C-alpha cells in the first residue's frame, strides 16, 4: 500500500464509494483506498492497543493520528463548540444519513480531490444513531511534514511570499465554488511542496459570487489579526502581508 502524503494528486484512481450499514449506523468509505473499513477504525483506544496511535490532541476536534493499513491518517470525532456543547456534547440532531456532518464532508472532500485541489484525501467516515441524535467521525489521509499557517505566523515564517501563496490557494477553491465554513489560519497547512486547505466540516459547493468569497476572505483576515499578525501595527500588516495576499488572490481568481 502506497503511504502517500495525502494530496489530491496522489489519488490515482477514481473514488469507489461503499457503504456498510449495521444496527448502530453506517460507514461510508473509499474502497479504492482500502477495500473494507470496520467500526474499530474509528476507536482511538483500538489503535492505541495496537501501538498505532501516534498522537492524540484534546479539545473540540478530538483528533488522533493513526497508523492505519491505508497509511498515516487523521481520525477526527465531530464535536460541537460554544454554549451548545454544554447541552449536546458530541450529539447532533438526526437529519438523514446523506445530511450527516460526516457523510457531507466526506463527499465534499471527494469532489475537491476530483477537482485536483490540495486538501486531505477522504478515507472513511461513519455515523452512529441514537434515536433523534447521532454522533460522527471522519478519517482522512494525513498530510505529512506540514505546519499550520498559525504556526508559521507564531514562528516568524509568514512573510509576503507565503501570504501570496495563501491568496492563490484560497482563490483556487473559490473559483471552483468551494466554500469553507471556517476559513482561518489553523485550517491552512504549509508543507515543503504545497499549501493545503483542510477541515471542510459544514463546507459546501456554491455558485461563485463575490459576496460570499469576500466574506470568506475577511474571516481569514480576522483570524490572522487575532493571532497577532498586526502586532506591529495595522499599516505594517496591510503592507507586508494582507496586500500581497489579496493581490495574488485576485490574480488567481481571474486567471
C-alpha angles and dihedrals in degrees: 000000000000109000097204129175097265097254122147088238089061091063099092098173134049118268114268104206116206131175127205116192128194138163092280099047139285143295121217115196145162108249089194088068097041127353098226134020123192132197089257088072090071097052114090091198091061091055091045092054089052092050088244099114104099100174139357127193125199128215130074098326099054089208124182130182109221135185098225128176086257092057133264110343141176116235113200128185113206113241133174123240134213127018094331089066090066090060103032105024107186095342126110131190111262110256100169126282097277091053099050114120092244098049092046095049092045092054094044090053088050090054091047089054091049089054091052093241118151112255139112115297116240116241105169144330138187145189128208116203128212109180109287093000140060141190125214145201136189133200121199133171112268118246104227127225095006133139127199119252086244090059091048090053092048092052095045097250096118106100136151093279093053090044089057090052090052091051091051091048094053091045092055091056093043092049089056091049095251111151118198112208094206109027105179140136092268092061096054113084122201117204131170093260106031148353121252137199114216143176106053097178106152090004119135148175114271137174105265109258133162093231098064094032092057092043089053091050092049089053088059090048092053090050092053093047092048090053092053105266089135095048091119091050139289093267093054091048091050094049102040103034118007099046093051090047094051093042093057091040093056094044092050094044091056097039 
